[in-house]
Amino acid sequence: MALAPDVATSTDPNPIEDEGTHVNAPGLQYFVFGLFFIFGGITSLNDVIIPKLKELFTLSWTEAMLVQFCFFAAYAIIGIPGAKLVKKIGYMRGAVAGLLTMMTGCLLFIPASQTATYAIFLFALFILASGVVIVQVVANPLISLLGPASTTHSRLTFAQAFNSLGTTIFPIVGAAIILGSLATVSADQLSGAELQAYRQAESEAIWQGYLGLAALIALVAFVVWTFRNRLQGEKHEASEGLAGLDLLKRSRFGYGALCIFLYVGAEVSIGSVIINYLSEERVLGQPESVIGWMIGLYWGGAMVGRFIGSYFLRIFSPGKILAFNATGAILLILISANGEGEVAAYSLLAVGLMNSIMFPTIFSLACEKLGPRAADGSGIINVAICGGAIVPLLYGVVADATGGNLAAAMVIPVVCYAIIAGFGVFARRPAIG
C-alpha cells in the first residue's frame, strides 16, 4: 500500500527549497529505507491472513474484513497521538517505540494461536498496526530531512520503491508459509475439542511466521537505537491535535481527502479477497495454497506501474492520468466480474497496475497551493487512510448480502474508483491560490 508522501511532494511549480532544513546523519537514510520495506510488507500480509482466518473460524465476509478494520482503524486512533509522541521523544526514539510496538503485536499472535481466539488475533493486528503508524509518522518526514530539499523528491520516490518491494515480497513468502499449511479437512466439518485442536494446529504457521517477523523487527529496533543520537539539528514545532480540519472546507482538498479514503479502501478491499476470488471455480478453481502467491502480482503491478506512471506524469496532466487510471480500474473490474478463467483472474490482478500512481497523485493534487498549511493537510490525509478499515467492511457486508458473491460486491470498489475519476477531472487544472 502506498504511504502518505511528505509535504515536499506538492505539485506547486515553485516549491520552497531550503537547503538549511536538513539534518546531518550520514548513512541513516538506508535504515529508513528498511523501515519503508518492513511496514509496507507487514501491511500487505493481511491479504494472506484473511483467507486463513476465514477458514479456521468459519467467518462471514463481514467478520473476515474485521482484520482490515482493526488494522487500518489504527491510522485514525493512533495517528495524532503517535505524532505527539514522536515530537516529544524525537525521530529515532520514536522509531524504536514504534518498532517495539510492532514487535509486541507480532508476539501477540502466539497466545491468539494457542487459544484459537479470533478476538485476540484482531487485537494483535491493532497493536501491530499501531506500531506501523508510529514508524510511518517517523519515516515520512525523516527521509525528507536526511539531505537537501533539492533532492527530496528522489529520496521519497526511492523510499516508496522500497515500500512497494515490501508489499510485493511479503505476501508471496507469507502465502507459502501460512496458506501452504491449509489442511484437506475444513473447520466447518469439526466441532468441540476437535475443532479447537484443528484451529491451534493450523494457526501454528501464523504465529511462527510472525515470530520470525518479531525477531527481524527486534534486530532493526536495536540498530535504530544505536543511532538514536545521530541526528543533529532535529527540531519539532508544536501543533494542535486537530489542526487542519478546517482545510476540509476547501473543495479541492476536501474532495482529495475523500478520494484518499476511498482509494485506500478500494485497494485494500480487492487485495483482501483476491486469493479467495482467484480460487473460485468460475475463475481459476485452484486451492488458496496453490494460487496464494499470485497476490504478489497485484502488489507487484503497483510497484511497476509507479515507475511507468512517473514518466507519463511528466508529460500529461496529473488529473487526467488519475482519471485515466481510475477508469481503467473500473473497466478491469467489470471485465473480471463478468468473465471467467484466466481473463477474470488477470484482469483483476491488473487493477494493481492502475492503482500505482493514485495515492501520491491524489495527495499532491489535494495539497496543491496549501503553502504553510501543507503539514496540516498531510496530517488529515494520513487519518483518511482509515478508509482501509471502513470500505473493506462494507465490501464484506455486500458480499454476505449477495450470498458470498465476491464479484457482485465489486460494485463497492467500482463506486470508489468512479468518484476518484471525477476528482481527476475536477483537479485536471492547476489549483488557484
C-alpha positions in Angstrom: 0.0 0.0 0.0 1.2 3.5 -0.8 2.1 5.7 2.0 1.4 9.4 2.6 4.3 11.3 0.9 6.0 14.1 2.7 4.6 17.5 2.1 7.5 18.2 -0.2 5.8 16.3 -2.9 3.4 19.1 -3.6 2.8 19.9 -7.3 3.4 23.6 -6.7 5.7 24.6 -9.5 7.7 26.8 -7.2 8.5 24.8 -4.1 10.5 26.4 -1.4 13.9 24.9 -1.3 15.6 25.5 2.0 19.0 23.9 2.0 19.4 24.6 5.7 16.5 22.5 6.9 18.1 19.0 6.6 19.8 17.2 9.4 23.2 15.7 9.4 23.2 11.9 9.8 25.3 10.2 7.1 24.1 6.7 6.2 21.0 6.8 8.3 18.7 7.1 5.3 19.5 3.5 4.3 17.9 2.3 7.6 14.9 4.5 6.9 14.5 2.7 3.5 14.5 -0.5 5.5 11.6 0.8 7.6 9.6 1.5 4.5 10.3 -2.0 3.3 9.2 -3.6 6.6 6.0 -1.8 7.3 4.9 -1.9 3.7 5.3 -5.7 3.7 3.5 -6.2 7.0 0.5 -4.2 5.8 0.1 -6.5 2.7 0.4 -9.6 4.8 -3.2 -9.0 5.9 -4.3 -10.3 2.5 -2.8 -13.7 3.3 -4.1 -13.9 6.8 -7.7 -13.2 5.8 -8.4 -16.4 3.8 -6.6 -18.4 6.6 -8.6 -17.0 9.5 -11.8 -17.1 7.4 -11.5 -20.8 7.0 -10.3 -21.5 10.6 -13.1 -19.6 12.3 -15.7 -20.2 9.6 -16.2 -16.4 9.3 -18.6 -14.5 7.1 -17.0 -11.9 4.8 -18.1 -9.1 7.2 -16.4 -10.9 10.1 -13.3 -11.6 8.0 -13.0 -8.0 7.0 -12.6 -7.0 10.7 -8.9 -7.9 10.1 -8.6 -4.8 7.9 -10.9 -2.8 10.1 -8.8 -3.4 13.2 -5.6 -2.8 11.3 -6.5 0.5 9.5 -8.5 1.9 12.3 -5.1 2.5 14.0 -4.5 5.3 11.5 -7.5 7.2 12.8 -6.9 6.3 16.5 -3.1 6.4 16.8 -2.1 8.8 14.1 -2.3 12.1 16.1 -1.1 10.6 19.5 1.7 8.9 17.6 2.8 12.2 16.1 2.8 13.9 19.5 4.9 11.1 20.9 7.5 11.5 18.1 7.6 15.2 18.7 8.2 14.6 22.4 11.0 11.9 22.2 12.4 12.6 18.8 12.5 10.7 15.5 14.9 7.9 16.4 13.5 7.1 19.8 10.0 7.4 18.2 11.1 4.8 15.6 12.2 2.5 18.3 8.9 2.9 20.2 7.0 2.1 17.0 9.2 -0.9 16.2 8.8 -2.3 19.7 5.0 -1.9 19.5 5.1 -3.7 16.2 7.1 -6.5 17.8 4.6 -6.7 20.6 1.8 -7.1 18.1 3.7 -9.9 16.4 4.2 -11.7 19.6 0.5 -11.5 20.5 -0.1 -13.9 17.6 1.3 -16.6 19.9 -1.5 -16.5 22.5 -4.0 -15.8 19.7 -3.0 -19.1 18.0 -2.6 -21.1 21.2 -6.0 -20.2 22.4 -7.5 -20.2 18.9 -9.4 -16.9 19.7 -10.3 -14.7 16.8 -10.7 -11.6 19.0 -7.1 -11.9 20.2 -5.9 -12.1 16.5 -7.8 -8.8 15.9 -6.2 -7.2 19.0 -2.8 -8.3 17.9 -3.4 -6.8 14.5 -4.4 -3.5 16.0 -1.3 -3.4 18.2 0.9 -4.3 15.2 -0.8 -1.5 13.1 -0.3 1.0 15.9 3.4 0.4 15.7 3.3 0.7 11.9 1.6 4.1 12.2 4.2 5.4 14.7 7.0 4.2 12.5 5.3 5.8 9.4 5.0 9.1 11.3 8.8 9.0 11.7 9.8 7.7 8.3 7.8 10.1 6.1 9.3 13.4 7.3 12.6 11.9 8.3 13.5 10.8 4.8 12.9 14.3 3.5 15.2 15.7 6.3 18.1 13.4 5.5 19.5 15.5 2.8 19.0 18.8 1.0 15.5 19.9 -0.1 16.5 19.9 -3.7 16.8 16.1 -3.7 13.8 15.4 -1.5 11.7 14.1 -4.5 14.3 11.5 -5.5 14.7 10.2 -1.9 10.9 9.9 -1.4 10.5 8.1 -4.7 13.3 5.7 -3.8 11.7 5.1 -0.3 8.3 4.4 -1.9 10.0 1.9 -4.2 11.2 0.0 -1.1 7.7 0.2 0.3 6.3 -1.3 -2.9 9.0 -4.0 -2.8 7.9 -5.0 0.7 4.2 -5.2 -0.4 5.2 -7.5 -3.2 7.6 -9.8 -1.5 6.0 -10.3 1.9 2.6 -11.7 0.7 4.4 -14.2 -1.6 6.5 -15.5 1.2 3.6 -15.3 3.6 1.4 -17.3 1.3 4.0 -20.1 1.1 4.3 -20.2 4.9 0.8 -19.5 6.1 -1.5 -20.8 3.3 0.7 -23.7 2.5 -0.4 -25.5 5.6 -4.1 -25.4 4.8 -5.4 -28.9 5.6 -7.7 -31.1 3.5 -10.3 -31.1 6.2 -12.3 -28.0 6.8 -13.2 -26.3 10.1 -16.9 -26.4 9.3 -16.7 -30.2 9.4 -15.5 -30.2 13.0 -16.8 -29.3 16.4 -15.9 -29.2 20.1 -12.4 -30.3 21.1 -11.6 -31.5 17.6 -12.3 -28.0 16.2 -10.2 -26.3 18.9 -7.3 -28.7 18.2 -7.6 -28.1 14.5 -7.5 -24.4 14.9 -4.5 -24.5 17.2 -2.6 -26.8 14.8 -3.5 -24.9 11.6 -2.7 -21.4 13.2 0.8 -22.6 14.2 2.2 -21.4 10.8 0.7 -17.9 11.6 2.5 -17.4 14.9 5.7 -19.0 13.7 5.7 -16.6 10.7 5.0 -13.6 12.9 7.6 -14.8 15.5 10.2 -14.6 12.7 9.0 -11.1 11.9 9.3 -10.1 15.6 12.9 -11.2 15.6 13.6 -9.2 12.5 11.9 -6.1 13.9 13.8 -6.5 17.2 17.1 -6.5 15.2 16.1 -3.4 13.3 15.0 -1.7 16.6 18.4 -2.4 18.1 20.2 -1.0 15.1 18.0 2.2 15.2 18.6 2.5 18.9 22.4 2.6 18.3 21.7 5.5 16.0 19.5 7.3 18.5 21.9 10.2 18.9 23.0 10.5 15.3 20.5 13.2 14.3 22.0 16.7 14.6 19.7 19.7 14.4 16.4 17.9 14.9 13.6 20.3 15.6 9.8 20.0 16.2 7.1 22.6 16.1 4.1 22.3 18.4 0.7 22.0 16.6 -2.9 21.4 17.7 -4.1 17.8 17.6 -6.9 18.5 15.2 -5.1 21.2 13.2 -6.1 21.1 9.5 -9.8 20.1 9.9 -10.8 23.5 8.5 -9.0 22.6 5.3 -11.8 20.2 4.5 -13.9 23.2 3.7 -11.7 23.8 0.6 -13.4 21.9 -2.2 -10.2 20.7 -3.8 -8.6 19.4 -0.5 -11.9 18.0 0.9 -12.6 16.1 -2.3 -9.0 14.9 -2.4 -9.1 13.7 1.2 -12.3 11.8 0.4 -10.6 10.2 -2.5 -7.6 9.0 -0.4 -10.2 7.4 1.9 -11.9 5.7 -1.0 -8.7 4.7 -2.8 -7.1 3.0 0.2 -10.5 1.3 0.9 -10.8 0.0 -2.7 -7.2 -1.1 -2.9 -7.4 -3.0 0.4 -10.8 -4.5 -0.4 -9.6 -6.1 -3.6 -6.3 -7.2 -2.0 -8.3 -8.7 0.9 -10.4 -11.0 -1.3 -8.2 -11.6 -4.3 -6.9 -15.0 -3.1 -10.4 -16.4 -2.4 -11.6 -14.7 -5.6 -9.0 -16.4 -7.8 -9.7 -19.8 -6.1 -13.4 -19.7 -7.1 -14.4 -22.3 -9.7 -15.5 -19.6 -12.1 -12.0 -18.1 -12.1 -9.0 -20.5 -11.6 -10.6 -23.2 -9.5 -7.4 -23.8 -7.6 -7.0 -24.0 -3.8 -5.6 -21.0 -1.9 -2.4 -22.8 -1.1 -1.7 -23.2 -4.8 -2.6 -19.7 -6.1 -1.8 -17.7 -3.0 1.5 -16.5 -4.4 -0.5 -14.6 -7.1 -1.3 -11.8 -4.6 2.3 -10.7 -5.3 1.2 -9.9 -8.9 -1.4 -7.5 -7.6 1.0 -5.6 -5.4 3.9 -6.0 -7.9 1.8 -4.3 -10.6 1.5 -1.3 -8.3 5.3 -1.2 -8.0 5.9 -1.5 -11.7 3.2 1.0 -12.5 4.8 3.6 -10.2 7.9 3.7 -12.4 5.8 3.8 -15.6 3.5 6.4 -14.2 6.3 8.7 -13.1 7.3 9.1 -16.7 3.8 9.9 -18.0 3.1 12.3 -15.2 5.9 14.5 -16.6 4.1 14.6 -19.9 0.4 14.7 -19.2 -1.8 16.5 -16.6 -1.7 14.5 -13.3 -5.5 14.9 -13.0 -6.0 13.4 -16.5 -3.7 10.5 -15.6 -5.6 9.9 -12.4 -8.9 9.9 -14.3 -7.5 7.5 -16.9 -6.2 5.0 -14.3 -9.4 5.1 -12.2 -11.4 4.5 -15.3 -9.1 1.7 -16.3 -9.5 0.1 -12.9 -13.3 0.2 -13.3 -13.1 -1.5 -16.7 -10.8 -4.2 -15.5 -13.1 -4.9 -12.5 -16.1 -5.2 -14.8 -14.2 -7.5 -17.2 -13.2 -9.7 -14.3 -16.6 -9.8 -12.7 -18.3 -10.8 -15.9 -15.5 -13.0 -17.3 -14.2 -16.5 -16.5 -10.9 -18.3 -16.1 -7.6 -16.5 -16.7 -9.4 -13.5 -18.2 -11.3 -12.9 -14.9 -8.1 -13.6 -12.9 -5.6 -11.5 -14.6 -7.9 -8.5 -15.3 -8.5 -8.2 -11.5 -4.8 -8.6 -10.8 -4.1 -5.8 -13.3 -6.1 -3.4 -11.2 -2.9 -3.2 -9.1 -1.2 -1.6 -12.1 -3.9 1.0 -12.2 -3.6 1.7 -8.5 0.1 2.6 -8.8 0.0 6.3 -9.2 -3.3 7.0 -7.4 -2.2 7.7 -3.9 0.7 10.1 -4.5 -1.2 11.8 -7.3 -4.4 12.3 -5.2 -2.2 13.6 -2.4 -0.3 16.1 -4.5 -3.4 17.4 -6.2 -5.3 17.8 -3.0 -2.4 19.6 -1.2 -1.5 21.8 -4.1 -1.2 25.5 -3.1 -1.7 24.8 0.6 1.6 26.6 1.3 2.4 26.8 5.0 -0.7 24.6 5.7 0.7 21.7 3.8 1.8 19.9 7.0 -1.7 20.1 8.4 -3.1 18.8 5.1 -0.7 15.9 5.3 -1.9 15.0 8.8 -5.5 14.9 7.7 -4.7 12.7 4.7 -2.9 10.3 6.9 -6.0 10.0 9.0 -8.0 9.4 5.8 -6.0 6.2 5.3 -8.6 4.7 7.7 -10.7 4.1 4.6 -8.8 0.8 4.6 -10.9 0.0 7.7 -14.3 1.1 6.6 -14.6 0.3 2.8 -13.5 -3.4 3.1 -16.0 -3.9 5.9 -18.7 -2.5 3.6 -17.5 -4.8 0.9 -17.9 -7.8 3.3 -21.4 -6.7 4.1 -22.4 -6.6 0.4 -20.7 -9.9 -0.2 -22.6 -11.6 2.6 -25.9 -10.0 1.4 -25.4 -11.5 -2.0 -24.7 -15.0 -0.7 -20.9 -14.7 -0.7 -20.7 -13.3 -4.3 -17.4 -11.6 -4.4 -17.9 -10.5 -8.0 -21.2 -8.7 -7.2 -19.6 -7.0 -4.2 -17.0 -5.4 -6.6 -19.6 -2.7 -7.0 -18.1 -1.1 -3.9 -14.6 -0.5 -5.4 -16.2 0.4 -8.7 -18.1 3.3 -7.0 -14.9 4.3 -5.2 -12.9 4.5 -8.4 -15.7 6.4 -10.2 -15.5 9.1 -7.6 -11.7 9.2 -7.9 -12.0 9.5 -11.7 -14.3 12.5 -11.0 -11.7 14.1 -8.8 -9.1 13.6 -11.6 -11.3 15.6 -14.0 -12.1 18.2 -11.3 -8.4 18.7 -10.5 -7.0 18.5 -14.0 -6.1 22.2 -14.0 -3.6 23.7 -11.5 -5.0 25.0 -8.3 -5.7 28.7 -7.9 -4.1 30.1 -4.8 
